[in-house]
Amino acid sequence: MIKNSLEIEPKDKSIYNWITIISILVPVVVAVLLFMPAKIDLGEEWVYFLPHLNAVVNSFASVMLVLGFFFIKGGNVNLHKAAMTVAFGLGAIFLVGYVIYHAAAESTSFGGEGWIRWVYYSLLISHIILAAVALFPILLAYYFGMSGKFEKHRNIVRYAFPIWLYVTVSGVIVYLMISPYYVH
């Protein structure tokens, strides 16, 4: 009998459980922060710089993802691993900045009118949905790649890579579209 290439081996069960918990917990925390009635007072205006910084971080993450893709297609596993590790680290930095900002600052409303409003909200909604589900396949793909489970890595990356790239690129586009409406 052929084993499912994404089947989790008993020794990987603990890692898989942690990946599952993190993948559920992060979107729940982000949702709570976005919708909580009172924001945390950090006593500083520096948090209003975070959306700008996060857009830069996301832009570099997008570049690293594309470079990682080209490196692996060219057979350079070491550069692929390096690019993907940088993208993974940038994703973590982005997430910390995003959580801090939304814990301390009110969300900004999009002020565009007409057809651009439809474009913005379509992009934003698809970005939010995919960002909420992206963490699980990304963490799984990263774990499989770094632990040498390359068949499993390749199988999950078919889904993780395009979702991750879409989320990073659409996040920057959403930022560029809403940035004129930031108050601070």
The 8 nearest C-alpha neighbors of each residue, nearest first, counted from 0:
[[1, 2, 3, 4, 6, 5, 8, 7],
 [2, 0, 3, 4, 6, 5, 150, 151],
 [3, 1, 4, 0, 6, 5, 7, 8],
 [2, 4, 6, 5, 1, 7, 151, 0],
 [3, 5, 151, 6, 2, 150, 154, 1],
 [6, 4, 151, 3, 7, 154, 155, 2],
 [7, 5, 3, 4, 8, 2, 151, 9],
 [6, 8, 11, 5, 12, 9, 15, 10],
 [7, 9, 11, 10, 6, 12, 5, 15],
 [8, 10, 12, 11, 7, 13, 6, 15],
 [11, 9, 8, 12, 13, 7, 14, 15],
 [12, 10, 8, 9, 14, 13, 15, 7],
 [13, 11, 15, 9, 14, 10, 16, 7],
 [12, 14, 16, 15, 11, 17, 10, 9],
 [15, 13, 17, 11, 16, 12, 18, 10],
 [14, 16, 12, 18, 13, 17, 11, 19],
 [15, 17, 19, 13, 14, 18, 12, 20],
 [18, 16, 20, 14, 19, 15, 21, 13],
 [19, 17, 15, 21, 16, 20, 22, 14],
 [18, 20, 16, 22, 17, 21, 15, 23],
 [19, 21, 17, 23, 22, 18, 24, 16],
 [22, 20, 24, 18, 23, 19, 25, 17],
 [23, 21, 19, 135, 134, 20, 24, 25],
 [24, 22, 20, 21, 25, 26, 19, 27],
 [23, 25, 21, 27, 26, 22, 20, 28],
 [24, 26, 28, 27, 23, 22, 21, 29],
 [27, 25, 29, 28, 131, 24, 23, 30],
 [26, 28, 30, 24, 25, 29, 31, 23],
 [29, 27, 31, 25, 30, 26, 24, 32],
 [28, 30, 26, 32, 31, 27, 33, 25],
 [31, 29, 33, 27, 32, 28, 26, 34],
 [30, 32, 28, 34, 29, 33, 35, 27],
 [33, 31, 29, 102, 35, 30, 34, 101],
 [32, 34, 30, 31, 101, 35, 29, 106],
 [35, 33, 31, 32, 30, 36, 29, 37],
 [34, 36, 32, 31, 37, 33, 38, 30],
 [35, 37, 34, 38, 33, 32, 31, 105],
 [38, 36, 35, 39, 103, 34, 102, 105],
 [37, 39, 103, 102, 40, 104, 36, 35],
 [40, 38, 103, 102, 41, 37, 104, 42],
 [39, 41, 42, 103, 38, 43, 104, 102],
 [42, 40, 43, 39, 103, 46, 44, 38],
 [43, 41, 40, 44, 39, 45, 103, 46],
 [42, 44, 45, 41, 46, 40, 47, 103],
 [43, 45, 46, 47, 42, 48, 183, 41],
 [46, 44, 47, 43, 48, 49, 42, 41],
 [47, 45, 48, 49, 44, 100, 43, 103],
 [48, 46, 45, 49, 44, 183, 50, 100],
 [47, 49, 46, 51, 45, 50, 52, 44],
 [48, 50, 52, 51, 46, 47, 53, 96],
 [51, 49, 53, 52, 48, 54, 47, 97],
 [52, 50, 54, 49, 53, 48, 55, 174],
 [51, 53, 49, 55, 54, 50, 56, 48],
 [52, 54, 56, 50, 55, 51, 93, 49],
 [55, 53, 57, 51, 171, 52, 56, 58],
 [54, 56, 58, 52, 53, 57, 59, 51],
 [55, 57, 53, 59, 58, 54, 89, 60],
 [58, 56, 60, 54, 59, 55, 167, 53],
 [59, 57, 55, 61, 60, 56, 54, 62],
 [58, 60, 62, 56, 61, 57, 63, 55],
 [59, 61, 86, 57, 63, 58, 62, 89],
 [62, 60, 64, 58, 59, 63, 167, 164],
 [61, 63, 59, 65, 60, 64, 66, 58],
 [62, 64, 66, 60, 82, 86, 61, 65],
 [65, 63, 67, 61, 62, 66, 60, 86],
 [64, 66, 68, 62, 67, 63, 61, 69],
 [67, 65, 63, 69, 68, 64, 70, 62],
 [68, 66, 79, 82, 64, 70, 65, 69],
 [69, 67, 65, 66, 71, 70, 72, 64],
 [68, 70, 72, 66, 67, 71, 73, 65],
 [69, 71, 67, 79, 73, 75, 68, 72],
 [70, 72, 74, 73, 75, 79, 68, 69],
 [73, 71, 69, 74, 70, 68, 75, 67],
 [74, 72, 70, 71, 75, 69, 76, 68],
 [75, 73, 71, 72, 76, 70, 79, 69],
 [74, 76, 70, 71, 77, 78, 73, 79],
 [75, 77, 79, 78, 71, 74, 80, 70],
 [78, 76, 80, 79, 75, 81, 70, 82],
 [77, 79, 81, 80, 76, 75, 82, 70],
 [78, 80, 67, 76, 70, 82, 77, 71],
 [81, 79, 77, 83, 78, 82, 84, 76],
 [80, 82, 78, 84, 79, 83, 85, 77],
 [83, 81, 67, 85, 63, 79, 84, 80],
 [82, 84, 86, 80, 85, 81, 67, 87],
 [83, 85, 87, 81, 86, 82, 80, 88],
 [84, 86, 88, 82, 87, 83, 89, 81],
 [87, 85, 60, 83, 89, 84, 63, 88],
 [86, 88, 84, 90, 85, 89, 83, 91],
 [89, 87, 85, 91, 90, 86, 84, 92],
 [90, 88, 92, 86, 91, 87, 60, 93],
 [89, 91, 93, 87, 88, 92, 86, 94],
 [90, 92, 94, 88, 89, 93, 95, 87],
 [93, 91, 89, 95, 94, 90, 88, 96],
 [94, 92, 90, 96, 91, 53, 95, 97],
 [93, 95, 97, 91, 96, 92, 98, 90],
 [94, 96, 98, 92, 97, 93, 99, 91],
 [97, 95, 93, 99, 94, 98, 100, 49],
 [96, 98, 94, 100, 95, 99, 93, 101],
 [97, 99, 95, 101, 100, 96, 102, 94],
 [100, 98, 102, 96, 97, 101, 95, 103],
 [101, 99, 97, 103, 102, 98, 46, 104],
 [102, 100, 104, 98, 103, 99, 32, 33],
 [101, 103, 99, 32, 100, 38, 39, 98],
 [102, 104, 39, 38, 100, 101, 40, 99],
 [105, 103, 101, 100, 102, 38, 106, 46],
 [104, 106, 107, 101, 103, 38, 33, 102],
 [107, 105, 104, 108, 101, 33, 181, 100],
 [106, 108, 181, 105, 109, 180, 177, 182],
 [109, 107, 110, 106, 180, 177, 181, 111],
 [108, 110, 177, 111, 180, 107, 116, 176],
 [111, 109, 108, 180, 112, 177, 116, 179],
 [112, 110, 116, 109, 115, 113, 119, 177],
 [113, 111, 116, 115, 110, 114, 117, 109],
 [112, 114, 115, 116, 111, 117, 118, 110],
 [113, 115, 117, 116, 118, 112, 111, 119],
 [116, 114, 118, 117, 113, 119, 112, 111],
 [115, 117, 119, 112, 114, 118, 111, 113],
 [118, 116, 114, 120, 115, 119, 121, 113],
 [119, 117, 115, 121, 116, 120, 122, 114],
 [120, 118, 116, 122, 117, 121, 123, 115],
 [119, 121, 123, 117, 122, 118, 124, 116],
 [122, 120, 118, 124, 123, 119, 117, 125],
 [121, 123, 119, 125, 120, 124, 126, 118],
 [122, 124, 120, 126, 121, 125, 119, 127],
 [125, 123, 127, 126, 121, 122, 120, 128],
 [124, 126, 128, 122, 127, 123, 129, 121],
 [125, 127, 123, 124, 129, 166, 128, 130],
 [128, 126, 130, 124, 125, 129, 123, 131],
 [129, 127, 131, 125, 130, 126, 124, 132],
 [128, 130, 132, 131, 126, 127, 133, 125],
 [131, 129, 133, 127, 128, 132, 126, 166],
 [130, 132, 128, 129, 26, 133, 127, 134],
 [131, 133, 129, 130, 134, 135, 128, 22],
 [134, 132, 130, 135, 129, 131, 136, 137],
 [133, 135, 137, 22, 132, 136, 138, 131],
 [134, 136, 22, 138, 137, 133, 139, 132],
 [137, 135, 139, 159, 138, 134, 140, 133],
 [138, 136, 134, 140, 159, 139, 135, 141],
 [139, 137, 141, 135, 140, 136, 134, 142],
 [138, 140, 136, 142, 137, 141, 143, 135],
 [141, 139, 152, 137, 143, 142, 138, 155],
 [140, 142, 138, 144, 139, 143, 145, 137],
 [141, 143, 139, 145, 140, 144, 146, 138],
 [142, 144, 148, 152, 140, 146, 141, 145],
 [145, 143, 141, 152, 147, 142, 146, 149],
 [144, 146, 142, 147, 143, 141, 148, 80],
 [145, 147, 143, 144, 148, 142, 149, 141],
 [146, 148, 144, 149, 145, 143, 152, 142],
 [149, 147, 143, 151, 146, 150, 144, 152],
 [148, 150, 152, 151, 147, 144, 153, 143],
 [151, 149, 153, 152, 148, 154, 4, 143],
 [152, 150, 154, 149, 5, 153, 4, 148],
 [151, 153, 149, 143, 140, 144, 150, 155],
 [154, 152, 156, 150, 151, 155, 149, 157],
 [155, 153, 151, 152, 156, 157, 150, 5],
 [154, 156, 157, 152, 153, 158, 140, 159],
 [157, 155, 159, 158, 153, 160, 154, 140],
 [158, 156, 155, 154, 159, 160, 153, 161],
 [159, 157, 156, 155, 160, 161, 162, 136],
 [158, 160, 156, 136, 162, 137, 161, 163],
 [159, 161, 163, 156, 162, 158, 164, 157],
 [162, 160, 164, 163, 159, 165, 158, 157],
 [161, 163, 165, 159, 160, 164, 166, 133],
 [164, 162, 166, 160, 165, 161, 159, 167],
 [163, 165, 161, 167, 166, 162, 160, 61],
 [166, 164, 162, 168, 163, 167, 169, 161],
 [165, 167, 163, 169, 164, 126, 168, 170],
 [168, 166, 170, 164, 57, 165, 169, 61],
 [167, 169, 165, 171, 170, 166, 164, 61],
 [170, 168, 172, 166, 171, 167, 165, 173],
 [171, 169, 173, 167, 168, 172, 166, 174],
 [170, 172, 174, 168, 54, 169, 173, 175],
 [171, 173, 169, 175, 174, 170, 176, 168],
 [174, 172, 176, 170, 171, 175, 169, 177],
 [173, 175, 171, 177, 172, 176, 178, 170],
 [176, 174, 172, 178, 173, 177, 171, 179],
 [175, 177, 173, 174, 178, 172, 179, 119],
 [178, 176, 174, 180, 109, 179, 175, 173],
 [177, 179, 180, 175, 181, 174, 176, 51],
 [180, 178, 177, 181, 176, 175, 182, 110],
 [181, 179, 178, 177, 182, 110, 109, 107],
 [182, 180, 178, 183, 179, 107, 177, 108],
 [183, 181, 180, 107, 179, 47, 178, 108],
 [182, 181, 47, 44, 48, 180, 46, 45]]
